[in-house]
Amino acid sequence: MPVYSHSRLETFENCPLKYKFRYIDGIKKAEQGVEAFLGGLVHEVLRKLYDDLQLEKLDTLDELLDFFAARWKQAWGPHVRIVRASMTEQNYFDYGTKCIRNFYERNAPFRQSQTLGTEVHLTFPLDGEGKYQLQGYVDRIARRADGTIEIHDYKTSRTLPAQEKADADRQLALYQIGVQRQWPEARGVELIWHYVAFRETQRSCRTAQQLVQLRHQTIELIDRVEQTTRFDGKRSNLCDWCEYKPDCPLWQHPDSVLALPPAQFKADDGVRLADEYTKIKFERDTLELRLEQLKEQVIAFARQRNLRIIQGSGAQLSVRLSEAEKFPGKREEERAALEALLKGAGKWEEISELDTAALAHALENAHWPAALVAEVRRFATQVERVSVTLHRDGKGSGEEKS
Ligand code: SF4
């Protein structure tokens, strides 16, 4: 089993296909979003600040800004991608400068705690046997005079999240597990996020019970990743920042044809197929709706005149009216009582059967024990399932074949 990290798990949660590209296929991309580029350099500057402080040198703000400018110039290149078309390199450079200035002015002279390390690499197990290993790089670890260990994280994002997000954050809480292992004498641990664009700091603490729960949840998530055999793409607004977008089957065709001149766009085989499918589907939906309306009219006509056969030009319509017993559905109140009655009478096995669609869904989503999932999967054979879904105004209507 590989050593997991918060970002590896987060990538899986956000998009299993991106996870596959990066961690299973090991595809590396030189391209980098400007936000990640900028974040990396701000981290570098703040690392220099605290590394120099450990050697009793307090950098001035101007020195740090010069360092930032030099590193920016050195590292900038065509591999840095600006997604927001209205923004320029200068805008991002100025934003980075503001972040560094904010941090400096808010925290100088930086003696609130003693730095124990910057970019600290932690590796630690989540379980007693050491099967589930986690690793991460902490921006800065420091110790206060009262013995409390601080785990610091620098954020250059343009949004300031609510305190609840900090209290639910997984990344630093996982680091706390590693820190407590490395510094068992710590009086306590505090998680600290520096939202440098806002001059704001958020703080959070975790109880021992919360950390036990986090260990369990993370192990369950790792089991889910390990059991995954299909890595589907998940479209979201993160796609614009995804380095695998040019290789992604969810974007390859739209991105390639939307850039074409109108005549070439219309002539593209994919566009023609999609257009014809949409047209026929719309016509079929309209006809189905009309058929339902006609059916209701036919039934009303037959009831009104007490008819059972209605003559047409070349065919007859037969209308059958009958009574049938209807029992409570799965979500109806009486259902539980009915099921209890049948189970109590020993008749449940006779009238119930395995719902294989529900079983497949549970294997994917219900977080069953890994051994049970493996045992159940021994009975499964792989079949290809293909679906075509039409998206209009962001809403999909799908048809599936297998
Ligand atoms: S572009 Fe979007 S859907 Fe495709 S791999 Fe990247 S994140 Fe996933």
Boltz pocket constraint, residues with backbone or C-beta under 6 A from the ligand:
constraints:
  - pocket:
      binder: B
      contacts: [[A, 14], [A, 15], [A, 17], [A, 18], [A, 233], [A, 234], [A, 235], [A, 236], [A, 238], [A, 239], [A, 240], [A, 242], [A, 243], [A, 244], [A, 245], [A, 248], [A, 249], [A, 250], [A, 251]]
      max_distance: 6.0
